[in-house]
Amino acid sequence: MLDPFYSMQPDAPAIHYPGTSNLSIFTTMKAGDPDKAFAEAYYTDKHYYRTQEMVHAAIEPHGAVAKYENGEWTVWTTTQGAYVSRYWIAWGLGVPESQVRVIKPMLGGGFGGKLDVFAHELCPCLFSKMTGHPVKCILKRDEVFMCTRTRHPISFEIESAFTKEGKLLAKRCKHILDGGAYGGSGIAANTLSLICATFPYKVENIDMTARRPYTNHPASGAMRGYSACQVHFAHEIHMDEVANSLGIDPLELRRENEITPYYTGPTGLEFTSCKFDECLTAVADYIDWEHRDRYPLGSGEGVGLSGSGFMSGTGFPVLVTPHYCSSTTLVRLNREGYAVVFSGANDIGQGCDTVMTMIAAEELGLRMDEVKLIQSDTTATPWDAGSFGSRVTFLGGNACRRAVGDAKFKLLSHWAQEWGCKPQDITMKDHRVFIKGDPEKNISFNEACFGYEEKNFGRCVTGVGSFAHEGDKDIYVKNVGNYATAYSFSASAAKVTVDMETGAVTLDDFAFGHDCGRPLNIRAVEGQIEGSVLLGFGFTCYEECVYDKNGKHLNPSFRDYHFPTALDMPKIKTFICSEYDPEGPLGAKEAGEGSTAPVGSAIGNAINYATGLTLKELPITPEKLWRALQEHKRTGKTEFGAEDLPEKFANMPPLPERN
């Protein structure tokens, strides 16, 4: 059963549970009076879009090594969340968590695909006990394609209501996520798809539903953007369609409706800092949007732009934790002149180990090489929920800063008592602890730690910090409330050339503006953005999992699954539209997943302008585009893709009643 729409029909066979319409989850979000807004609107519409299934394509495949010794397992596994992996491995083995130690090694890419726990992590645990030897299990590439997780294919029905001047009055939308065979990390994507549809534009009246039916495809799960890429492709292509219908510049339509600082969304999202307008302005100026008509419509060249927003971390800690805690850090200051950070945060290549080191060094007045970081290890480091939802810098960084602050306060309180001053009078900088202007009260970091231990019977200076999002714990049930503590904003602009004879697309130039708060590591932020452009380009024009009518995967290899390489990449210009965010660690917000969201729609809008067509389904491959161009020549048709969706949405069964 490969069609998610058929899967929901009453006569469809049950994949897991009879009488559930094969739904793993369904979500509704309503606010205001959308019916009234639609009735009074100058302009209303209804459009359909569809995105495809794709894989994470991390260079390193999934793998695990397990050792059984003295009644306990030690597991080294390619995981994005060591503590959550430990929970499920222990559950699968039927033993207490205290008998399982999970160590996260350096990862060769994750992108969401290594967030869930899989059989290849349990099997070596069992075999290591049976054999008395360590056992390693590494998945082959086709096994990664079929046995782990993929990005959700999503079908969209979007209705909108606008004034004549372009003010967005209301939005109705239905999202159908093909969940594949199982739930796991994919369950959250359903709700996230609706949350992402409520910004980056102000809209007070909404009626939105999302359903995630099971099918016999491989299970869909988290992938970088966590449904934001699919959602913003559909909703941003839709914004251009609205602009064209109203005769309004697409950039001005976005500016008319853009979210501004400290706006509260219709379902309770509480925005803090916001530089969305600055992001739009930066990319539009770079791409010379004002003179975009230098490329005539349908000439084979064109520019397009797009906007998006994303959560700086999620308030959902996955497991049941005290006070809904998402991240904890320990810090130890050593009299030998260095600090050790015990961080549960999971670095999967995004550079969070560097960020935690930078935060500690900045607060303690040390060089980065004087801060040692112990990577995620469930025996040696404290709790952290994992790397997902752009949460690590914001949540883990806040926990790290609080831990350093705890240790720093203990140290400075001791020396304040010794020197007869207040802790805030003392500065830590350049490996020194001192009172400005008083040369008699100026000692090295080593001496400061030694003096504390001398007075405290050898006890070293330690600090503990944690972070919990103070939101509604039931947001996934109520779908009302503030999902994250802060939100990032992005805008992108693309220049493309389309070969009108072959359908081949060349991405000539790309600009990306990102509001990530205060960038702690600007080189890493730029690297995240450049990687996002590659991922978004692949999402738009290359990547797709293909199946035959019986469900056989036809391209589970890097030979047959096409994605862009360095040779396909354009020149990329990044703009860091930063503003200190009051909630972030040292003012930072996310820069990992939100940067992927507006890429595909900017490229899609540019292709639509260059061809004079409206392409509503991904990927836009040369073959699909060539066929569309040929049909346009024959019939004059201008809209392509998702043609079967109006009938499918019209024939959907009603939503089940909530228990």
Secondary structure, 3 states (H helix, E strand, C coil): CCCHHHHCCCCCCCCCCCCCCCEEEEEEEEECCHHHHHHHCCEEEEEEEECCCECCCCCCCCEEEEEEECCEEEEEECCCCHHHHHHHHHHHHCCCHHHEEEECCCCCCCCCCCCCCCHHHHHHHHHHHHHCCCEEEECCHHHHHHHCCEECCEEEEEEEEECCCCCEEEEEEEEEECCCCCCCCHHHHHHHHHHHHCCCECCCEEEEEEEEECCCCCCECCCCCCCHHHHHHHHHHHHHHHHHHHCCCHHHHHHHHECCCCCECCCCCECCCCCHHHHHHHHHHHCCHHHHHHCCCCCCEEEEEEEEEEECCCCCCCCCCHHHCCEEEEEEEECCCEEEEEECCCCCCCCHHHHHHHHHHHHHCCCHHHEEEECCECCCCCCECCCCCCCHHHHHHHHHHHHHHHHHHHHHHHHHHHHCCCHHHCEEECCEEECCCCCCCEEEHHHHHHHHHHHCCCCCEEEEEEECCCCCCCHHHHCCCCCCCCEEEEEEEEEEEECCCCCCEEEEEEEEEEECECCCCHHHHHHHHHHHHHHHHHHHHCCCCCECCCCCECCCCCCCCCCCCHHHCCEEEEEECCCCCCCCHHHECCCCCHHHCCHHHHHHHHHHHHHCCEECECCCCHHHHHHHHHHHHHHCCCEECCCCHHHHHHCCCCCCCCC
